[in-house]
Amino acid sequence: MNRGPCRKLAHLCSLALTVVLVGCGTYPKAEGSDGFPAMHPVTGTGTLAPSNATEFSFVAFGDNQGDTNVPTVMSLIFDHMNSNDPKPAFVLSLGDVVYGKDPQKTSATIKASFEGFVSQVEAAGIPVFNAPGNHEMDDKDDIPNAKMHRLYKETIGDLYGAFDYGNARFIGLNTSGIPPANVCKKLNAKGLECSYISDEDLERLERDLKASSGKTHVFVFMHYPIKPRRPCETLNPAIVKRLSAMFRKYRNVAFVLASHEHLYFNPDDPKNVHRIASYRAGQPERFLVSGGAGAGLDTRPCTKKNAFYHYLWIHVDGPTVRVEIRRIDG
């Protein structure tokens, strides 16, 4: 999260606001989908074993930003989740896994910070999929940059993609794609950060959702939120409009998970920071923000009660999805 543009809209704070896994080393696209390419776990975090289960659990969290506290919040999250029996099948990371973007940093030091994240998640002993955030993708001027994309791919892995697990499809989006000229300037003029998903990727998403219509659930995970706590933290509004219309067409889209804001937020129940209502297949899609994995919390008055370290434990049981907010108080 870059707080600069958001300060321009600080007054708004008062507003209430997959690829089938058929073998341990293969992640082909859904047959005939022409959708997203296979998404693999972050380098070094292992391989996701195939499953046809209709009951399983996974974890989601975002915004670690290279947390250097000892012990780190993310390591506490891993300790918590690995103490469960059974353990979650995998982790969805929602981006900003490093601080990045320092104008003094060379490619070597940026790559080293990426490698530091890889080392940390390797130790968890569980497959981790990351949807990159602006801190992985942007240059020193907060604009998505081809060099940052290249370093990320060389070190961490896929920028986007999809996979199947059990009765569900999981689609990871890169919300900091390289934009056409003037896109960032126009967004900044509105007090918004520069986020972008290409037309090509939006068309791929449409094809992927269509091909996944037989799945009980679809989970979309990404960095910039569609429905943030603070309006100025939103994904590019033009893309929000397209995604929202797309998700409404496919009634098996269950949850859209994002971070970017350093807090927890449920736009369907904005005052509740303790519980999330169970979801049943066929209901309208839900949006959640989970950005409490280690970056400095957003404790300004309008967001203070939402600002705590946490992760989401998500349990799929056939047509039902239950989500628990698990706080980290260490």
Secondary structure, DSSP 8 states (H G I E B T S, - for coil): --HHHHHTTGGGGGS-------BTTB----TT-----B---STTS--------SEEEEEEE---TT--SSS-HHHHHHHHHHTSSS--S-EEE-S--S----TT--HHHHHHHHHHHHHHHHTTTS-EEE---HHHHB-TTS-B-HHHHHHHHHHT--SSEEEEETTEEEEE--SB----TTHHHHHHHTT----B--HHHHHHHHHHHHHTTTSSEEEEE-SS-SS-SSGGG-S-HHHHHHHHHHHHH-TTEEEEEE-SSSSEE-TTSTT-SS----EETTS--EEEEE--SSS----STTTGGG---EEEEEEEETTEEEEEEEE---
